[in-house]
């Protein structure tokens, strides 16, 4: 997904899990929704990556740029 959206090669190294690493990661906003009444604005991975990539392009130095380029 990230490679397709950015058009860049993103190197990845496949390696065995380290001690303490979870066997899988799952993102679920159900508890935040239930307790806080919060709902994510963006739910699809491709849209999350696209939004992050667009932000990064506007702010290549990270948050140092963000205060000058806020939406």
C-alpha positions as CSV (number, residue, x, y, z in Angstrom):
1,X,0.0,0.0,0.0
2,X,2.7,2.5,1.0
3,X,4.8,1.7,-2.1
4,X,1.8,2.2,-4.4
5,X,0.8,5.5,-2.8
6,X,4.2,7.1,-2.5
7,X,5.6,5.7,-5.7
8,X,8.8,5.0,-3.8
9,X,10.7,1.8,-3.0
10,X,10.4,1.1,0.7
11,X,12.9,-1.4,1.9
12,X,11.7,-4.0,4.3
13,X,13.6,-6.6,6.2
14,X,11.8,-9.8,7.1
15,X,13.2,-11.2,10.3
16,X,12.0,-13.5,13.1
17,X,10.0,-11.9,15.9
18,X,12.0,-10.6,18.8
19,X,11.4,-11.6,22.4
20,X,8.2,-9.7,23.5
21,X,6.9,-9.0,20.0
22,X,3.3,-9.8,19.6
23,X,2.4,-12.6,17.1
24,X,-0.1,-10.2,15.4
25,X,-1.3,-6.7,15.7
26,X,-5.0,-5.7,15.4
27,X,-6.3,-2.1,15.3
28,X,-9.9,-1.8,16.6
29,X,-11.5,1.5,17.6
30,X,-14.5,-0.3,19.3
31,X,-13.4,0.5,22.9
32,X,-12.7,4.2,22.1
33,X,-16.0,4.4,20.4
34,X,-17.8,2.7,23.3
35,X,-16.1,4.6,26.1
36,X,-15.3,8.0,24.5
37,X,-17.9,8.2,21.7
38,X,-14.9,8.6,19.3
39,X,-15.0,7.5,15.7
40,X,-12.1,7.6,13.3
41,X,-12.4,10.0,10.4
42,X,-10.4,7.7,8.2
43,X,-10.9,3.9,8.5
44,X,-9.3,2.3,5.4
45,X,-5.5,1.7,5.4
46,X,-5.0,3.0,1.9
47,X,-6.7,6.3,2.9
48,X,-4.7,6.6,6.1
49,X,-1.5,6.1,4.2
50,X,-2.6,8.6,1.5
51,X,-3.5,11.2,4.2
52,X,-0.2,10.7,6.0
53,X,1.8,10.9,2.7
54,X,0.1,14.1,1.7
55,X,0.8,15.6,5.2
56,X,4.5,14.6,4.9
57,X,4.8,16.2,1.5
58,X,3.5,19.4,2.9
59,X,5.7,19.1,6.0
60,X,9.0,17.3,5.0
61,X,10.7,18.4,8.3
62,X,7.8,17.0,10.3
63,X,6.1,19.0,13.0
64,X,8.8,21.7,12.7
65,X,7.0,22.6,9.4
66,X,3.5,21.8,10.5
67,X,2.9,25.0,12.5
68,X,3.7,27.0,9.3
69,X,1.7,24.7,6.9
70,X,-1.4,23.8,9.0
71,X,-4.5,23.0,7.2
